[in-house]
Amino acid sequence: MPLKFDDRGLIPAIVQDNSTGEVLIVAYMNDEALRRTLESGQVWFWSRSRQELWHKGATSGNTLTVREMRKDCDEDALLVKVDAAGPACHTGERSCFYRVLDPADV
């Protein structure tokens, strides 16, 4: 069955460190980002804020090399297992999930 992209043509991609299982980043792919990821072995996303394709690490060198890709049971989300060349987060943190949620944030 084909993947199910949302009404904006996007599918969420959960990026996980292949060796540790740590979740590094959650971003979105459109069909072109997915195609480029599959062809190149490097992770590409669709930037919702910039409205353009984004090759993760193109400017920083912190690329994500794909080791395995999986789809969920509903075929509307992807799990991308990677080897990370440096921090995944634009802040310089290894993972985008470095902050604990405070109840005051809700």
Summary of the structure (lengths in Angstrom):
residues: 106
radius of gyration: 13.8
end to end distance: 37.7
largest distance: 43.5
contacts: 291
relative contact order: 0.23
helix: 12%
strand: 36%
